[in-house]
Amino acid sequence: KKAGTSGSEVEVTWEDQQNINKFGRLNNRLHELHDEIKTAKEACENFEDASNELILTDEEIVRFQIGEVFAHVPKDEVESRIENMKEKTSKNLEKLKEEKESVVAQMGELKKILYGKFKDSINLEED
């Protein structure tokens, strides 16, 4: 990201470099967040499916995977475990979405500052 590659040279100050670096870190975090949000959404859907399956079964004891092992666990215990996991995951999903909003807002501020100074001699957009 070299500034001033066009005819007009604009000096890159230490502060500019800090802003460019911060933008890069935020951008990397944004990519991580996209993946984490996708994973959390899928987990929520899986817990929802498992809950629905459980509702449909007549069994009092069901096979439940704990780590690598399947155990025979009472249906109501499995229900409460799934509910807990679903709740944790959806709380986590909310936190991830809030962080994403914050990251996007910070990147927007940095874009204003950097494009304001460097105009089209800097490119912060991804291809």
N, C-alpha and C positions, 0 to 999 in steps of 0.2 A: 504494500500500500504506500506508494511513493506519492507525496503531494508535489504539485508544481511540475508535473511532467509536460504540461502544456506550456505555451509561451510565457505565461506569467508565473514567476517563481513566488511561492508563498512559503515563508519560513515555518518549519514545524518546531514548535516549542516543546519543552519538557511536558508541560500541561497537556498539549495536544496529543503527545505520544501516550500519556497516561489515559486520556479519553479513548484513544484508538485501541489501546490494550484492554481497557475495561469493556469496550464494545465487543471485542473479540471473545472475552471471557463470558459475557452475557449471552452472546450468540451460541457459544458451545453449550452453555447451560440450557438454553432454549431447546436445542436439539435433544439433550438428555431428557428434559421435561416432556417433550413430545412422546418419546419412547416410554417413559415411566407412566404417563397418563394413559397411553394405549394399553399397557400391561395391567394397570389398575382397573380400567374399564372392563377388560376381558375377564379379570378375576371376579369382579362384581357380577358379571353376567353368568359366570360359572357357578357362583354361590347361589344365584337366583334359580338357575336350572336345577341344582342339587336340592334346594328347598322344595321346588315343585315336584321333583321325583319322590322326595320323602313323603309329601302330602298324599301322593297316589299309592304308596305302598301299604299293604296290610300287615307287613311283618312288624313284630315288636322289637326284634333284634336285627340290626342291619350291619352289613360289612362296611367298615369305615377305615379309610387309609390314614395311618398315623406314621409319618415319615415314609419308610420303605415298606412298612408292614401293614397288612389288613387285619383289623381286629373286629371282633363281634361286639358291638356296642348297642345298648338300649336306644331305641328310636328317639325318645325325648331328649336324651343326652346329646345325640348327634344333631338334633334340631337346634339346641341351644348353642352348641359349638359352631355350627354353620352361621347362626345369627350373629354371634360374636365376631367371627371372621369377616362376615359381610359388613358389619358396622365399622370395624377397624379399617377395612379396605375403602369404604366409602368416605370415611373421615380423612384418610390419607389422600384420596382422590381430590377432595375439596381443597386440602392444603396445597396439593400440586397445582391445581387450577389457579389458586390465589397467587402462588409464586410465579406462575406463568404470566398472569396479568401484570404483576410487578415488574418482571423482566422485560416484557414488551414495552411497558411505559418508560422504563429507564433507557431502553434502546432508542425509543422515540425521542427522548430528551437529548441523548448524545448525538443522534442523527441531525437534529436541529442545529446543535452547536457546531458539529463538524462540517456539515454541508454549508452552514452559514459562513464559515471561514474559508473552506477549500473549494466551494462550489462543485464544479464537475471534474475537478482534478483528483477527487477521492471517490471511491466506489464502495459503499457499504451494503449494497444489495447482493443477494446470492443469485447465481445463474439458475 
